[in-house]
């Protein structure tokens, strides 16, 4: 196999434990993965995308300055249910500010720079928060980890340095950018 730059690919042999190989074979057999090479490539892509380089031991992962936790959405929903509705946007703003600092220090990009929003949205997707898209003057969130629109509004406002109007309160969530965002006029 020849790479695009003319350099040939290197062959690598990996010796797996019996249980590891059986697990991989079951993923392939059940159609969850097309083969061992695509599976390993996907795992490396996830590892690279998450930027989790400090794997101290299972359960303690760091991405730059932030500790990453794999948590059930049900646990988050229990916390949210115990917060007054009028506090949701404020909590979202606090969350957005914390993630903005993390993204800016870890990725070295300004989250408020509209040109960098695709990178920010990719990061949020990699972290499992949802699939976020910018369509004209609308921000669309498919499969949000948190279903509360006011939390998301505050979160995105603080993270991206914008103001939003909530257009839907259940997924997919839709928000409209208010006029004069980031120095741009948004016309009807």
C-alpha positions as CSV (number, residue, x, y, z in Angstrom):
1,X,0.0,0.0,0.0
2,X,1.4,3.4,-1.0
3,X,0.5,6.6,0.9
4,X,-0.4,9.8,-1.0
5,X,3.1,11.2,-0.3
6,X,4.7,8.2,-2.0
7,X,5.8,6.5,1.3
8,X,4.7,2.9,1.7
9,X,2.6,2.0,4.8
10,X,4.4,0.0,7.5
11,X,3.1,-3.3,8.7
12,X,2.5,-3.7,12.4
13,X,1.8,-6.9,14.3
14,X,-0.3,-6.7,17.5
15,X,-0.5,-9.6,19.8
16,X,-3.9,-9.6,21.6
17,X,-5.0,-11.6,24.6
18,X,-7.6,-14.2,23.8
19,X,-10.5,-12.2,25.4
20,X,-9.5,-9.1,23.4
21,X,-9.5,-11.0,20.1
22,X,-12.8,-12.6,20.9
23,X,-14.3,-9.2,21.7
24,X,-13.0,-7.8,18.4
25,X,-14.3,-10.8,16.5
26,X,-17.7,-10.4,18.1
27,X,-17.9,-6.8,17.0
28,X,-17.1,-7.8,13.4
29,X,-19.4,-10.8,13.5
30,X,-22.3,-8.7,14.8
31,X,-21.7,-6.1,12.1
32,X,-20.8,-3.3,14.6
33,X,-17.4,-3.0,12.9
34,X,-16.3,-3.8,9.3
35,X,-12.9,-5.2,10.3
36,X,-10.0,-5.1,12.6
37,X,-8.1,-2.4,10.6
38,X,-11.1,0.0,10.5
39,X,-11.7,-0.6,14.2
40,X,-8.2,0.2,15.2
41,X,-8.2,3.3,12.9
42,X,-11.5,4.4,14.5
43,X,-10.1,3.9,18.0
44,X,-7.0,6.0,17.2
45,X,-9.2,8.7,15.7
46,X,-11.3,8.9,18.8
47,X,-8.2,8.9,21.0
48,X,-6.7,11.7,18.9
49,X,-10.0,13.7,18.7
50,X,-10.6,13.5,22.4
51,X,-7.1,14.6,23.1
52,X,-7.1,12.5,26.2
53,X,-3.3,12.1,26.6
54,X,-3.1,11.6,30.3
55,X,-4.8,8.2,31.1
56,X,-3.7,7.8,34.7
57,X,-5.9,4.8,35.3
58,X,-9.5,3.9,34.3
59,X,-11.8,6.6,35.5
60,X,-9.3,9.5,35.6
61,X,-8.8,11.0,32.1
62,X,-7.4,14.5,31.4
63,X,-7.8,16.6,28.2
64,X,-5.5,19.5,28.7
65,X,-6.6,21.2,31.9
66,X,-9.9,19.4,32.1
67,X,-10.8,16.1,33.7
68,X,-13.1,14.0,31.5
69,X,-15.7,11.7,32.9
70,X,-17.9,9.2,31.1
71,X,-21.3,9.7,32.8
72,X,-24.8,8.5,32.2
73,X,-27.3,11.0,30.9
74,X,-29.7,9.8,33.6
75,X,-27.4,11.1,36.3
76,X,-27.2,14.6,34.7
77,X,-31.0,14.7,34.2
78,X,-31.5,14.0,38.0
79,X,-29.2,17.0,38.8
80,X,-31.1,19.2,36.3
81,X,-34.5,18.2,37.6
82,X,-33.4,19.5,41.0
83,X,-32.5,23.0,39.7
84,X,-35.2,25.7,39.4
85,X,-36.2,26.4,35.8
86,X,-35.3,30.1,36.2
87,X,-31.7,29.1,37.0
88,X,-31.2,26.9,33.8
89,X,-29.8,29.6,31.6
90,X,-27.5,30.9,34.3
91,X,-26.2,27.3,34.9
92,X,-25.7,26.9,31.1
93,X,-23.7,30.1,31.0
94,X,-21.4,28.9,33.8
95,X,-20.9,25.6,32.0
96,X,-20.2,27.4,28.7
97,X,-17.6,29.6,30.3
98,X,-15.8,26.6,31.9
99,X,-15.8,24.8,28.5
100,X,-14.7,27.9,26.7
101,X,-11.6,28.2,28.9
102,X,-10.9,24.5,28.4
103,X,-11.3,24.6,24.6
104,X,-9.2,27.8,24.3
105,X,-6.3,26.4,26.4
106,X,-6.4,22.9,25.1
107,X,-7.1,23.6,21.4
108,X,-5.6,27.0,21.3
109,X,-8.6,28.5,19.4
110,X,-10.9,31.3,20.3
111,X,-14.4,29.8,20.7
112,X,-16.0,33.2,19.9
113,X,-14.4,33.3,16.5
114,X,-17.2,32.3,14.2
115,X,-14.7,30.8,11.7
116,X,-13.6,28.4,14.4
117,X,-17.1,27.2,15.3
118,X,-16.8,24.0,13.2
119,X,-13.8,23.1,15.3
120,X,-15.7,23.9,18.5
121,X,-18.8,22.0,17.4
122,X,-16.6,19.0,16.5
123,X,-15.1,19.1,20.0
124,X,-18.6,19.1,21.6
125,X,-19.6,16.2,19.4
126,X,-16.4,14.2,20.3
127,X,-17.2,14.9,24.0
128,X,-20.7,13.5,23.4
129,X,-22.7,16.6,24.0
130,X,-24.5,16.4,20.6
131,X,-24.3,17.1,16.9
132,X,-24.3,20.9,16.5
133,X,-24.7,22.8,13.2
134,X,-24.9,26.4,12.1
135,X,-27.5,26.9,9.4
136,X,-27.7,30.6,8.3
137,X,-28.8,32.4,11.4
138,X,-29.8,29.2,13.3
139,X,-27.9,26.9,15.6
140,X,-29.3,23.4,15.4
141,X,-28.5,20.6,18.0
142,X,-29.4,17.1,17.0
143,X,-29.2,14.4,19.7
144,X,-28.3,16.7,22.6
145,X,-26.9,15.1,25.7
146,X,-28.9,17.6,27.8
147,X,-32.4,18.2,26.5
148,X,-33.1,21.4,28.3
149,X,-33.2,24.3,25.8
150,X,-32.5,27.1,28.3
151,X,-29.3,25.3,29.6
152,X,-28.1,25.0,26.0
153,X,-28.9,28.6,25.3
154,X,-26.9,29.9,28.2
155,X,-24.1,27.3,27.4
156,X,-23.8,28.4,23.8
157,X,-24.1,32.1,24.6
158,X,-21.2,32.0,27.0
159,X,-19.1,29.5,25.0
160,X,-19.5,31.4,21.7
161,X,-19.9,35.0,23.0
162,X,-23.4,35.4,21.3
163,X,-27.0,35.9,22.2
164,X,-29.7,33.4,21.2
165,X,-33.4,33.2,21.0
166,X,-34.8,29.7,21.8
167,X,-37.0,28.5,18.9
168,X,-37.8,24.9,20.1
169,X,-37.8,23.5,23.6
170,X,-37.5,19.8,22.7
171,X,-34.9,18.1,20.4
172,X,-33.8,18.8,17.9
173,X,-33.1,22.1,19.5
174,X,-33.1,25.2,17.4
175,X,-31.8,28.6,18.4
176,X,-31.7,31.8,16.4
177,X,-28.7,34.1,16.5
178,X,-29.8,37.6,17.6
179,X,-29.0,40.4,15.2
180,X,-25.5,42.0,15.1
181,X,-23.8,38.9,16.3
182,X,-20.0,38.9,15.9
183,X,-20.2,42.2,14.0
184,X,-22.4,40.6,11.3
185,X,-25.9,41.9,10.4
186,X,-28.4,39.1,10.2
187,X,-31.2,40.0,7.9
188,X,-34.6,38.4,7.7
